[in-house]
Amino acid sequence: MLSGKCSCPCGGGQSCIVDRRELNDWVHEDDIFNKNKLPLRKNCHQEYTGTQLNALDKFMTDASID
């Protein structure tokens, strides 16, 4: 259950990465970043780094080959 006060500037909700992590729900970008040994974003408003964007782009490119 959520603690009641969302620590994410987005205000929380179903797609909030902070809320999803607190609920131990799956966050797809976390899988991609962990696989590539990249830091996770702290909240929804934190911008992606260039390396994170490259990892996401590579995943999407590889996934579209199927």
N, CA, C and O atoms as a GROMACS GRO file, in nm:
protein
  264
    1MET      N    1   0.084  -0.118   0.000
    1MET     CA    2   0.000   0.000   0.000
    1MET      C    3   0.089   0.124   0.000
    1MET      O    4   0.196   0.124   0.060
    2LEU      N    5   0.044   0.227  -0.066
    2LEU     CA    6   0.120   0.351  -0.072
    2LEU      C    7   0.121   0.420   0.063
    2LEU      O    8   0.027   0.411   0.141
    3SER      N    9   0.231   0.489   0.088
    3SER     CA   10   0.249   0.555   0.217
    3SER      C   11   0.155   0.674   0.238
    3SER      O   12   0.142   0.721   0.350
    4GLY      N   13   0.092   0.722   0.134
    4GLY     CA   14  -0.002   0.833   0.147
    4GLY      C   15   0.048   0.960   0.083
    4GLY      O   16  -0.029   1.030   0.018
    5LYS      N   17   0.176   0.991   0.101
    5LYS     CA   18   0.232   1.112   0.042
    5LYS      C   19   0.328   1.071  -0.068
    5LYS      O   20   0.426   1.000  -0.043
    6CYS      N   21   0.301   1.115  -0.188
    6CYS     CA   22   0.386   1.080  -0.301
    6CYS      C   23   0.509   1.170  -0.302
    6CYS      O   24   0.498   1.292  -0.291
    7SER      N   25   0.626   1.110  -0.315
    7SER     CA   26   0.749   1.187  -0.317
    7SER      C   27   0.792   1.223  -0.459
    7SER      O   28   0.902   1.274  -0.480
    8CYS      N   29   0.705   1.196  -0.555
    8CYS     CA   30   0.736   1.227  -0.695
    8CYS      C   31   0.668   1.358  -0.734
    8CYS      O   32   0.552   1.380  -0.700
    9PRO      N   33   0.739   1.445  -0.806
    9PRO     CA   34   0.678   1.572  -0.848
    9PRO      C   35   0.559   1.555  -0.942
    9PRO      O   36   0.482   1.649  -0.962
   10CYS      N   37   0.544   1.437  -1.001
   10CYS     CA   38   0.430   1.416  -1.092
   10CYS      C   39   0.298   1.406  -1.015
   10CYS      O   40   0.191   1.418  -1.074
   11GLY      N   41   0.306   1.384  -0.885
   11GLY     CA   42   0.186   1.370  -0.803
   11GLY      C   43   0.143   1.227  -0.780
   11GLY      O   44   0.050   1.201  -0.705
   12GLY      N   45   0.212   1.134  -0.846
   12GLY     CA   46   0.182   0.992  -0.826
   12GLY      C   47   0.070   0.944  -0.916
   12GLY      O   48   0.010   1.022  -0.990
   13GLY      N   49   0.045   0.816  -0.908
   13GLY     CA   50  -0.061   0.757  -0.989
   13GLY      C   51  -0.015   0.627  -1.052
   13GLY      O   52   0.094   0.578  -1.025
   14GLN      N   53  -0.099   0.574  -1.137
   14GLN     CA   54  -0.080   0.442  -1.195
   14GLN      C   55   0.050   0.430  -1.276
   14GLN      O   56   0.111   0.324  -1.275
   15SER      N   57   0.091   0.535  -1.344
   15SER     CA   58   0.212   0.525  -1.427
   15SER      C   59   0.335   0.586  -1.361
   15SER      O   60   0.441   0.592  -1.424
   16CYS      N   61   0.324   0.631  -1.237
   16CYS     CA   62   0.436   0.692  -1.165
   16CYS      C   63   0.539   0.585  -1.127
   16CYS      O   64   0.504   0.486  -1.064
   17ILE      N   65   0.665   0.606  -1.166
   17ILE     CA   66   0.768   0.506  -1.135
   17ILE      C   67   0.795   0.497  -0.985
   17ILE      O   68   0.830   0.390  -0.936
   18VAL      N   69   0.780   0.606  -0.913
   18VAL     CA   70   0.800   0.605  -0.768
   18VAL      C   71   0.691   0.520  -0.702
   18VAL      O   72   0.721   0.434  -0.619
   19ASP      N   73   0.565   0.545  -0.737
   19ASP     CA   74   0.454   0.467  -0.682
   19ASP      C   75   0.466   0.320  -0.719
   19ASP      O   76   0.444   0.232  -0.635
   20ARG      N   77   0.501   0.292  -0.844
   20ARG     CA   78   0.511   0.153  -0.888
   20ARG      C   79   0.620   0.079  -0.811
   20ARG      O   80   0.601  -0.036  -0.771
   21ARG      N   81   0.733   0.145  -0.790
   21ARG     CA   82   0.841   0.081  -0.713
   21ARG      C   83   0.798   0.058  -0.568
   21ARG      O   84   0.827  -0.047  -0.511
   22GLU      N   85   0.728   0.155  -0.509
   22GLU     CA   86   0.683   0.140  -0.371
   22GLU      C   87   0.587   0.022  -0.356
   22GLU      O   88   0.583  -0.043  -0.252
   23LEU      N   89   0.510  -0.005  -0.461
   23LEU     CA   90   0.416  -0.117  -0.459
   23LEU      C   91   0.481  -0.248  -0.507
   23LEU      O   92   0.414  -0.350  -0.520
   24ASN      N   93   0.612  -0.243  -0.533
   24ASN     CA   94   0.686  -0.357  -0.589
   24ASN      C   95   0.627  -0.401  -0.722
   24ASN      O   96   0.627  -0.520  -0.755
   25ASP      N   97   0.577  -0.305  -0.798
   25ASP     CA   98   0.522  -0.332  -0.931
   25ASP      C   99   0.636  -0.320  -1.033
   25ASP      O  100   0.738  -0.257  -1.007
   26TRP      N  101   0.616  -0.382  -1.148
   26TRP     CA  102   0.716  -0.383  -1.253
   26TRP      C  103   0.730  -0.247  -1.318
   26TRP      O  104   0.630  -0.184  -1.354
   27VAL      N  105   0.854  -0.200  -1.332
   27VAL     CA  106   0.885  -0.077  -1.404
   27VAL      C  107   0.978  -0.117  -1.519
   27VAL      O  108   1.094  -0.151  -1.496
   28HIS      N  109   0.927  -0.112  -1.640
   28HIS     CA  110   1.001  -0.163  -1.755
   28HIS      C  111   1.137  -0.097  -1.772
   28HIS      O  112   1.236  -0.165  -1.798
   29GLU      N  113   1.142   0.036  -1.757
   29GLU     CA  114   1.270   0.103  -1.777
   29GLU      C  115   1.373   0.055  -1.675
   29GLU      O  116   1.493   0.053  -1.705
   30ASP      N  117   1.330   0.017  -1.555
   30ASP     CA  118   1.423  -0.035  -1.455
   30ASP      C  119   1.493  -0.161  -1.505
   30ASP      O  120   1.613  -0.177  -1.486
   31ASP      N  121   1.418  -0.251  -1.569
   31ASP     CA  122   1.477  -0.373  -1.624
   31ASP      C  123   1.585  -0.340  -1.727
   31ASP      O  124   1.693  -0.397  -1.726
   32ILE      N  125   1.554  -0.247  -1.815
   32ILE     CA  126   1.648  -0.209  -1.921
   32ILE      C  127   1.771  -0.143  -1.862
   32ILE      O  128   1.884  -0.174  -1.901
   33PHE      N  129   1.752  -0.052  -1.767
   33PHE     CA  130   1.865   0.018  -1.707
   33PHE      C  131   1.951  -0.077  -1.624
   33PHE      O  132   2.073  -0.070  -1.630
   34ASN      N  133   1.888  -0.165  -1.547
   34ASN     CA  134   1.964  -0.261  -1.466
   34ASN      C  135   2.045  -0.354  -1.556
   34ASN      O  136   2.161  -0.384  -1.526
   35LYS      N  137   1.985  -0.401  -1.664
   35LYS     CA  138   2.054  -0.490  -1.757
   35LYS      C  139   2.178  -0.423  -1.816
   35LYS      O  140   2.278  -0.488  -1.842
   36ASN      N  141   2.170  -0.292  -1.836
   36ASN     CA  142   2.280  -0.215  -1.894
   36ASN      C  143   2.366  -0.146  -1.789
   36ASN      O  144   2.451  -0.063  -1.822
   37LYS      N  145   2.344  -0.182  -1.661
   37LYS     CA  146   2.421  -0.126  -1.548
   37LYS      C  147   2.417   0.028  -1.547
   37LYS      O  148   2.519   0.094  -1.529
   38LEU      N  149   2.296   0.080  -1.565
   38LEU     CA  150   2.274   0.225  -1.564
   38LEU      C  151   2.196   0.264  -1.440
   38LEU      O  152   2.121   0.182  -1.387
   39PRO      N  153   2.212   0.387  -1.394
   39PRO     CA  154   2.136   0.432  -1.277
   39PRO      C  155   1.988   0.447  -1.311
   39PRO      O  156   1.951   0.480  -1.424
   40LEU      N  157   1.903   0.422  -1.211
   40LEU     CA  158   1.759   0.440  -1.228
   40LEU      C  159   1.723   0.586  -1.208
   40LEU      O  160   1.790   0.658  -1.133
   41ARG      N  161   1.618   0.630  -1.275
   41ARG     CA  162   1.569   0.766  -1.251
   41ARG      C  163   1.507   0.771  -1.112
   41ARG      O  164   1.442   0.675  -1.069
   42LYS      N  165   1.525   0.881  -1.042
   42LYS     CA  166   1.472   0.896  -0.906
   42LYS      C  167   1.322   0.923  -0.907
   42LYS      O  168   1.251   0.883  -0.815
   43ASN      N  169   1.272   0.990  -1.012
   43ASN     CA  170   1.130   1.021  -1.022
   43ASN      C  171   1.092   1.041  -1.168
   43ASN      O  172   1.178   1.038  -1.257
   44CYS      N  173   0.965   1.062  -1.192
   44CYS     CA  174   0.914   1.075  -1.329
   44CYS      C  175   0.963   1.201  -1.401
   44CYS      O  176   0.967   1.203  -1.524
   45HIS      N  177   0.999   1.303  -1.328
   45HIS     CA  178   1.040   1.429  -1.390
   45HIS      C  179   1.190   1.437  -1.415
   45HIS      O  180   1.236   1.530  -1.481
   46GLN      N  181   1.266   1.341  -1.364
   46GLN     CA  182   1.410   1.341  -1.390
   46GLN      C  183   1.433   1.306  -1.536
   46GLN      O  184   1.381   1.205  -1.586
   47GLU      N  185   1.510   1.388  -1.605
   47GLU     CA  186   1.536   1.363  -1.746
   47GLU      C  187   1.624   1.240  -1.763
   47GLU      O  188   1.706   1.208  -1.677
   48TYR      N  189   1.604   1.171  -1.875
   48TYR     CA  190   1.690   1.058  -1.909
   48TYR      C  191   1.828   1.111  -1.948
   48TYR      O  192   1.840   1.219  -2.006
   49THR      N  193   1.931   1.034  -1.914
   49THR     CA  194   2.065   1.068  -1.963
   49THR      C  195   2.076   1.018  -2.107
   49THR      O  196   1.992   0.941  -2.153
   50GLY      N  197   2.178   1.063  -2.176
   50GLY     CA  198   2.200   1.016  -2.313
   50GLY      C  199   2.218   0.865  -2.318
   50GLY      O  200   2.168   0.799  -2.410
   51THR      N  201   2.290   0.811  -2.221
   51THR     CA  202   2.315   0.667  -2.217
   51THR      C  203   2.186   0.590  -2.192
   51THR      O  204   2.163   0.484  -2.251
   52GLN      N  205   2.101   0.642  -2.104
   52GLN     CA  206   1.971   0.578  -2.079
   52GLN      C  207   1.885   0.580  -2.205
   52GLN      O  208   1.822   0.481  -2.239
   53LEU      N  209   1.883   0.694  -2.274
   53LEU     CA  210   1.806   0.704  -2.398
   53LEU      C  211   1.857   0.605  -2.503
   53LEU      O  212   1.778   0.544  -2.575
   54ASN      N  213   1.988   0.590  -2.512
   54ASN     CA  214   2.045   0.495  -2.607
   54ASN      C  215   2.003   0.353  -2.573
   54ASN      O  216   1.971   0.275  -2.663
   55ALA      N  217   2.002   0.318  -2.445
   55ALA     CA  218   1.962   0.183  -2.402
   55ALA      C  219   1.814   0.159  -2.435
   55ALA      O  220   1.778   0.051  -2.482
   56LEU      N  221   1.729   0.258  -2.410
   56LEU     CA  222   1.587   0.245  -2.443
   56LEU      C  223   1.567   0.232  -2.594
   56LEU      O  224   1.488   0.150  -2.640
   57ASP      N  225   1.640   0.314  -2.669
   57ASP     CA  226   1.629   0.310  -2.815
   57ASP      C  227   1.675   0.175  -2.869
   57ASP      O  228   1.611   0.119  -2.958
   58LYS      N  229   1.785   0.123  -2.816
   58LYS     CA  230   1.835  -0.007  -2.860
   58LYS      C  231   1.733  -0.116  -2.830
   58LYS      O  232   1.708  -0.203  -2.913
   59PHE      N  233   1.673  -0.111  -2.711
   59PHE     CA  234   1.570  -0.210  -2.678
   59PHE      C  235   1.455  -0.204  -2.777
   59PHE      O  236   1.409  -0.307  -2.827
   60MET      N  237   1.407  -0.083  -2.805
   60MET     CA  238   1.292  -0.068  -2.895
   60MET      C  239   1.328  -0.112  -3.037
   60MET      O  240   1.245  -0.171  -3.106
   61THR      N  241   1.449  -0.083  -3.081
   61THR     CA  242   1.492  -0.124  -3.215
   61THR      C  243   1.502  -0.276  -3.222
   61THR      O  244   1.453  -0.336  -3.318
   62ASP      N  245   1.564  -0.337  -3.122
   62ASP     CA  246   1.577  -0.483  -3.118
   62ASP      C  247   1.441  -0.551  -3.107
   62ASP      O  248   1.419  -0.656  -3.168
   63ALA      N  249   1.351  -0.493  -3.030
   63ALA     CA  250   1.218  -0.553  -3.010
   63ALA      C  251   1.133  -0.545  -3.136
   63ALA      O  252   1.045  -0.628  -3.157
   64SER      N  253   1.160  -0.447  -3.220
   64SER     CA  254   1.078  -0.431  -3.341
   64SER      C  255   1.122  -0.524  -3.453
   64SER      O  256   1.053  -0.533  -3.556
   65ILE      N  257   1.233  -0.593  -3.437
   65ILE     CA  258   1.283  -0.685  -3.540
   65ILE      C  259   1.195  -0.808  -3.550
   65ILE      O  260   1.176  -0.863  -3.658
   66ASP      N  261   1.140  -0.851  -3.437
   66ASP     CA  262   1.059  -0.975  -3.434
   66ASP      C  263   0.946  -0.965  -3.525
   66ASP      O  264   0.868  -1.059  -3.535
   0.00000   0.00000   0.00000
